[in-house]
Amino acid sequence: MERIDQRRSLDDKKTTLLTAMQEAVSSDYRKLKDIATVLSDVEETRDIANKIMTKYEDKIPQDDDSTVVQPQEAVGGNEDRASDILRNNYSALSQSITEPVRVAKLLHEEVIPDEALSCVMSTRGSVSDSRAVLLKAVRDAVHSNYKHLELFVTVLRKFSETAHVGDTIFEEYSSSLDDNEVDKHGNHKILFPRNMKKEFEGMRSEFGSTFFQVRRIFKSKKNVLDIDDMKELISDWFPDLKPQLSDKTTIVNVAWTQNAMTLFKPSLDQFIEVIDKVEDKHEIMIFSKCENIQFLIPTVLEKRTITGLFIQSSFLSHADILSFSSQLSTNKSLTGLVLSDDSIDDDGVAVLAQSLKDNETLENLVLTKNPDITSDSAQPLAELLLTNKTLSRLYLYHTNIGTDGVLMLMKSLRTNNTLSVLSLDEKHEKICATLPYYEQIRGILNIYK
C-alpha cells in the first residue's frame, strides 16, 4: 500500500485507508484477521477489533481459514506455519513489547531491512506505532523465510517483558515445523529454554575446564604420549570427530614464545584462561580462525603491553569493529595491526579507517589477502592517510582494489608526509608509473610480486 499524503484532510485519510483495507481483504479474506490484530493494538479501536474477530470466527470455519492460500501470497510449507505462529501470538507481542526501537536495532540486517528500521525509528514518539511497524516488518520477514522467526525469538528472550512470549513461540515453532527442518545443526541456530541457562553454563564451564586439563597433560607428557595415536583412538570411537582431529593443532592450540602468544580456534573460555597468563614480556598476540574474535579484541586492547595484534582467518564485520572502535582510537600501545586472510571486507575497512584517524601510535597496518576489499575501501583509506599522523606502512596486496581505487590512494600520497611504504599488487605497477607525480611517490610504493 502506498504512503498516505499527510497534507490531506483527516476524512480523506480515513477514506483512503478503508479503501486499501477493503482491497486487501477482497484479494485475500484472511487479511481481515491481520487487520483486526493491528486494530487491537490501538485502544480506541480495540472493541471494534474484537467484534471483527468474533464475527470472523463465527462465519469462517477454522480449518478453511488455515488451508486456503492465495497463489500470489503463498510461499509454502514452513513459511506459512511460521507466519501463523506469529499471527497467533500477535496480541501477546502487542502488549509485551515496550521497547520496539531496541528490538528493531537487534533485528536489523539479519531480519529487518534498513527501511523498516528507519520507519520504526521515525515513529519512536509513539510506542504503539513503533511496535506496529516493527511487527509488520517481522511478519514480512518470516513470510519470506521461516527461520527469521528463530532470530526473533532469540531477541525476545533478551527482554524480561517478552521472554515468556518468546518461549511460547519457540514451543509452537518446534512442534509445528517439519521434522527434517528442525533440529538440524550446521548453520541452524539451536535455541534452549531459559530455565536451562544456569545448567547449560555449568556444563560448558565443566567441559572447558576438563578440556584444558587434558590439553595440559598432553603438553607436559608430549615425550610419553603420542598425540597421533591418541587422535587415531578417538577417531575410532567417535568417527564424527575425525575431520576436527585431522588438524595438527586441535589438541594443543595455544603456543607461547618469548614475547608472543598464539591462539588457534580458541573458545571464549580458553581465551579467558590464557589472557590471565599474559605477562608484560608478551608484546604480540596472534589469533587464527577465531569464531568469537569480536569478543576477544576489547580485552586485548586493554592490555597496555600489547604492541602487535595479528588476526588471521577470523572475520570481523562492520558491527564487530564498531563495537571496539573507540578503543582503537584511543589505544596508546598498539603499533602494528594485521587483519589478513578473509578477516575484513569493505564495510569493515570503512569503520576501521574512521577509528584510526585519531590514533597516535599505530605505525603498521596490514590488510592483505582479503578478497572482499575492493575499490570501495579506497576512499576511507585515502581519508585515513590524509588525517593520521603516525601510520608509516600500509599493506594492501592480494585484495580486489581496482585501478580507480589505486588512483584515489595515489592522490592522497601527494599530501601525506608520514607514509613510507604502500604495498600493492603487481598489476597496479604500470598505471602508477604513468602518473605525472610518479617520481614524487616512487620511493613509497612497494609492488608485491
C-alpha positions in Angstrom: 0.0 0.0 0.0 1.4 3.4 -0.9 2.1 6.0 1.8 -0.8 8.4 2.6 -0.2 12.0 1.8 -0.1 13.8 5.2 -1.3 17.1 3.8 -4.8 15.6 3.1 -7.7 16.1 5.5 -8.4 13.5 8.2 -11.6 12.3 6.4 -9.7 11.8 3.2 -7.0 9.8 5.0 -9.7 7.6 6.6 -11.3 7.0 3.3 -8.0 6.1 1.6 -7.1 3.7 4.5 -10.5 2.0 4.5 -10.4 1.6 0.7 -7.0 0.0 0.9 -8.2 -2.4 3.6 -11.2 -3.3 1.5 -9.0 -4.1 -1.5 -6.6 -6.2 0.7 -9.5 -8.3 2.1 -11.0 -8.7 -1.3 -7.8 -10.3 -2.6 -7.4 -12.5 0.4 -10.1 -12.7 3.1 -7.7 -13.9 5.7 -6.1 -10.5 5.8 -9.1 -9.3 7.8 -7.6 -11.3 10.6 -4.4 -9.3 10.3 -6.3 -6.0 10.2 -8.2 -6.9 13.3 -5.0 -7.8 15.1 -3.5 -4.4 14.2 -6.6 -2.6 15.3 -6.5 -4.4 18.7 -3.1 -2.7 19.3 -4.9 0.7 19.4 -7.0 1.4 22.5 -9.7 3.4 20.5 -10.2 0.6 18.0 -9.8 -2.4 20.3 -13.5 -3.0 20.8 -14.1 -2.9 17.0 -11.2 -5.4 16.5 -12.8 -7.8 19.0 -16.1 -7.6 17.2 -14.4 -8.3 13.8 -12.6 -11.3 15.2 -15.8 -12.7 16.8 -17.7 -12.4 13.5 -14.8 -13.7 11.5 -14.5 -16.9 13.7 -18.3 -17.4 13.5 -18.6 -17.0 9.8 -15.4 -18.8 8.6 -14.6 -22.4 9.6 -11.2 -22.7 11.3 -9.9 -25.5 9.1 -10.9 -23.5 6.0 -9.0 -20.5 7.3 -5.8 -22.5 7.7 -5.9 -24.3 4.4 -6.9 -21.7 1.8 -3.9 -20.0 0.4 -3.9 -17.3 -2.3 -1.5 -18.2 -5.1 0.2 -14.7 -5.2 0.9 -14.7 -1.5 1.9 -18.3 -0.9 5.5 -19.2 0.0 4.5 -22.6 1.2 5.4 -25.1 3.9 7.2 -23.8 6.9 6.9 -20.1 5.9 3.1 -20.4 6.2 3.3 -22.3 9.5 5.8 -19.8 11.0 3.5 -16.9 9.8 0.5 -18.5 11.5 2.5 -18.9 14.8 3.5 -15.3 14.7 -0.1 -14.2 14.0 -1.4 -16.3 16.8 0.9 -14.5 19.3 0.4 -11.1 17.9 -1.8 -9.9 20.7 0.7 -11.0 23.4 3.5 -9.3 21.5 1.5 -6.1 21.2 1.1 -6.0 24.9 4.6 -7.1 25.9 7.0 -5.2 23.6 7.7 -2.0 25.4 11.0 -1.1 23.6 10.3 -1.6 19.9 13.2 0.6 18.8 15.7 -1.6 20.7 14.2 -4.7 19.4 14.3 -3.3 15.8 18.0 -2.5 16.2 18.8 -6.0 17.3 16.9 -7.5 14.4 18.4 -5.0 11.9 20.1 -6.5 8.8 19.5 -10.2 9.7 15.7 -9.9 9.9 14.5 -6.4 9.0 16.0 -4.1 6.4 17.2 -0.5 6.7 13.9 0.9 5.5 12.0 -0.9 8.2 14.4 0.2 10.9 14.1 3.8 9.7 10.3 3.6 9.9 10.4 2.2 13.5 12.8 5.0 14.5 10.7 7.7 12.9 7.7 6.7 15.0 9.6 6.3 18.2 7.4 9.1 19.8 4.6 6.6 20.0 5.4 3.1 21.4 2.2 1.6 19.8 3.0 3.0 16.4 6.7 1.9 16.5 5.5 -1.6 17.7 3.0 -1.9 14.9 5.7 -1.0 12.3 8.1 -3.4 13.9 5.7 -6.3 13.9 4.7 -5.8 10.3 8.4 -5.9 9.3 8.8 -9.1 11.2 5.7 -10.6 9.6 7.1 -9.8 6.2 10.5 -11.3 7.0 9.0 -14.5 8.4 6.8 -14.9 5.4 9.8 -14.8 3.2 12.0 -17.1 5.3 10.6 -19.0 8.3 14.0 -19.1 10.0 13.7 -15.4 10.8 11.2 -16.5 13.5 14.1 -18.2 15.3 16.1 -15.0 15.3 13.1 -13.0 16.5 12.6 -15.5 19.4 16.3 -15.1 20.3 15.8 -11.3 20.5 12.6 -11.6 22.5 14.4 -13.6 25.1 16.8 -10.7 25.8 14.0 -8.7 27.4 12.2 -9.8 30.6 8.9 -8.4 29.3 8.9 -10.5 26.2 10.9 -13.6 27.2 7.7 -15.6 28.0 6.2 -14.8 24.6 9.5 -16.0 23.0 9.3 -19.3 24.9 5.7 -19.8 23.8 6.5 -19.0 20.1 9.5 -21.4 20.2 7.4 -24.2 21.7 4.8 -23.8 18.9 7.6 -23.5 16.3 9.3 -26.7 17.4 6.2 -28.8 17.4 4.7 -27.4 14.1 7.5 -27.3 11.6 8.7 -30.2 9.5 10.9 -32.6 11.5 13.5 -32.6 8.8 13.9 -28.9 9.0 14.0 -28.5 12.8 17.0 -29.6 15.0 19.5 -29.6 12.1 22.9 -28.4 13.1 25.2 -26.6 10.7 24.1 -23.0 10.3 20.8 -23.7 12.0 20.6 -21.8 15.4 19.9 -24.1 18.3 17.7 -22.5 21.0 17.3 -23.7 24.5 14.8 -22.9 27.3 15.7 -20.0 29.6 15.3 -22.2 32.7 18.3 -24.3 31.5 20.6 -21.3 31.3 22.5 -22.0 34.5 22.7 -25.7 33.8 24.0 -25.1 30.3 26.6 -22.6 31.6 27.7 -25.1 34.2 28.1 -27.9 31.6 30.1 -25.5 29.4 32.4 -24.5 32.2 33.0 -28.0 33.3 33.7 -29.2 29.7 36.1 -26.2 29.2 37.9 -27.0 32.4 38.2 -30.7 31.6 39.5 -30.0 28.1 42.0 -27.5 29.4 43.4 -30.1 31.8 43.6 -32.8 29.1 45.5 -30.3 26.8 47.9 -29.5 29.7 48.5 -33.2 30.3 49.3 -33.8 26.6 51.7 -30.8 26.6 53.5 -31.9 29.8 53.8 -35.5 28.7 54.5 -35.0 25.0 57.5 -37.2 25.2 55.5 -40.0 26.7 52.1 -39.8 25.0 51.9 -40.0 21.2 49.3 -37.4 20.1 48.8 -39.1 16.7 48.0 -42.4 18.4 45.5 -40.7 20.7 43.8 -39.0 17.8 43.5 -42.3 16.0 42.0 -43.9 19.1 39.5 -41.1 19.5 38.6 -41.2 15.8 37.8 -45.0 16.1 35.5 -44.4 18.9 33.9 -41.1 17.6 34.1 -41.1 13.8 32.3 -37.8 13.5 35.3 -36.1 15.2 37.7 -37.3 12.6 37.7 -34.1 10.5 38.5 -31.9 13.5 41.2 -34.3 14.7 42.9 -34.2 11.3 44.3 -30.7 12.2 47.7 -30.9 14.0 46.8 -28.1 16.4 43.4 -29.5 17.5 44.6 -30.7 20.9 47.2 -28.1 21.8 46.0 -24.8 20.3 48.0 -22.3 22.4 51.6 -21.5 21.7 53.9 -19.4 23.7 57.2 -17.8 22.7 59.5 -15.4 24.4 57.4 -12.3 23.5 54.3 -13.6 21.8 51.2 -15.8 22.3 49.3 -17.6 19.5 45.8 -18.9 19.8 44.3 -21.2 17.2 40.5 -21.7 17.2 40.1 -20.8 20.9 36.8 -20.9 22.7 35.8 -17.9 24.9 36.7 -19.9 28.0 40.1 -20.9 26.6 40.8 -17.2 25.8 39.9 -16.1 29.3 42.3 -18.7 30.8 45.1 -17.6 28.5 44.7 -13.9 28.7 45.2 -14.1 32.5 48.6 -15.6 31.9 49.8 -12.8 29.6 52.8 -11.0 31.1 54.5 -7.7 30.3 57.0 -9.5 28.2 54.3 -10.8 25.8 54.0 -7.9 23.3 52.4 -9.8 20.4 49.1 -11.7 20.2 48.2 -13.8 17.2 44.7 -15.2 16.6 43.9 -17.7 13.9 40.4 -19.0 12.9 38.6 -17.5 15.9 34.9 -17.5 15.7 34.4 -15.2 18.7 37.2 -12.8 17.8 34.9 -9.7 18.3 34.5 -10.6 22.0 38.3 -11.0 22.5 39.7 -7.9 21.0 38.4 -5.4 23.6 40.2 -7.3 26.3 43.4 -7.4 24.3 43.2 -3.7 23.7 43.0 -3.1 27.4 46.5 -4.8 27.8 48.9 -1.8 27.7 51.8 -4.0 26.9 50.5 -5.4 23.6 52.2 -3.7 20.7 51.2 -6.1 17.9 47.8 -7.7 17.1 47.7 -10.3 14.3 44.3 -11.6 13.2 44.1 -14.3 10.5 41.1 -16.1 9.0 38.8 -14.6 11.7 36.2 -12.4 10.1 35.2 -9.1 11.7 32.0 -7.4 10.4 31.3 -3.7 10.4 29.3 -4.1 13.6 32.1 -6.1 15.3 34.7 -3.4 14.6 32.3 -0.7 15.6 31.9 -2.3 19.0 35.6 -1.6 19.9 36.3 1.4 17.5 36.6 3.9 20.4 39.3 1.7 22.0 41.2 1.7 18.7 41.0 5.5 18.5 42.5 6.0 22.0 44.8 3.0 22.2 48.4 4.1 23.2 50.3 0.8 22.9 49.4 -0.8 19.6 52.0 -0.1 16.8 51.1 -3.0 14.5 47.7 -4.3 13.4 47.2 -7.2 10.9 43.8 -8.3 9.6 44.5 -10.9 6.9 43.1 -14.0 5.1 39.4 -13.1 4.8 39.2 -11.2 8.1 37.7 -8.0 6.8 35.6 -6.5 3.9 34.8 -3.1 2.6 32.3 -2.3 5.3 34.8 -3.2 8.0 37.5 -1.1 6.4 35.2 1.9 6.4 34.7 1.8 10.2 38.3 0.7 10.9 39.7 3.7 8.9 37.4 6.0 10.7 38.5 4.6 14.1 42.2 5.0 13.3 42.1 8.7 12.1 42.8 10.0 15.6 45.1 7.1 16.7 48.6 8.3 17.7 50.6 5.2 17.9 49.8 2.7 15.1 52.6 2.6 12.5 51.9 -0.6 10.5 48.5 -1.7 9.1 48.3 -4.9 7.1 45.1 -5.7 5.2 46.4 -8.3 2.8 44.7 -11.5 1.4 41.2 -10.1 1.9 39.4 -10.6 -1.5 36.3 -8.7 -0.2 38.3 -5.5 0.0 37.6 -3.6 -3.3 37.8 -0.1 -4.6 35.1 0.9 -2.2 37.7 0.8 0.5 39.9 3.3 -1.2 38.0 6.4 -0.2 38.1 5.7 3.6 41.7 4.6 3.4 42.7 7.7 1.5 40.9 9.9 4.1 42.9 8.0 6.8 46.2 8.8 5.1 45.2 12.5 4.9 44.4 12.6 8.6 46.5 10.1 10.6 50.0 11.4 11.5 51.7 8.2 12.7 50.9 5.5 10.1 54.0 4.7 8.2 53.3 1.4 6.4 50.1 0.2 4.7 49.9 -3.2 3.0 47.1 -3.9 0.6 48.3 -6.6 -1.7 46.2 -9.7 -2.6 43.0 -7.6 -2.4 40.5 -6.7 -5.1 41.1 -3.0 -5.2 40.8 -1.8 -8.8 42.5 0.9 -10.8 40.1 3.6 -9.7 40.8 2.8 -6.1 44.6 2.8 -6.6 44.4 6.2 -8.3 42.5 7.6 -5.3 45.2 6.2 -2.9 48.0 7.7 -5.1 46.4 11.1 -5.0 46.4 11.1 -1.2 50.1 10.3 -1.1 50.9 13.7 -2.6 50.0 15.4 0.7 50.8 12.6 3.1 54.1 13.2 4.9 54.3 10.1 7.2 53.7 7.0 5.0 57.0 5.4 4.0 55.5 2.2 2.4 52.4 1.5 0.5 52.4 -2.1 -0.7 50.1 -3.0 -3.7 49.7 -5.9 -6.2 52.0 -6.1 -9.2 49.1 -5.5 -11.6 49.0 -1.8 -10.5 52.6 -1.1 -11.2 52.1 0.2 -14.8 49.3 2.5 -14.0 51.2 4.0 -11.1 54.2 4.6 -13.4 52.1 6.8 -15.8 51.1 9.3 -13.1 52.7 12.8 -13.6 53.8 12.8 -10.0 55.2 9.3 -10.0 58.7 10.4 -9.1 57.3 12.1 -6.0 55.7 8.9 -4.7 58.0 6.3 -6.3 60.0 5.7 -3.1 56.8 4.9 -1.1 55.4 2.3 -3.5 56.2 -1.3 -2.8 55.0 -3.6 -5.5 54.3 -7.1 -4.3 55.4 -9.8 -6.8 
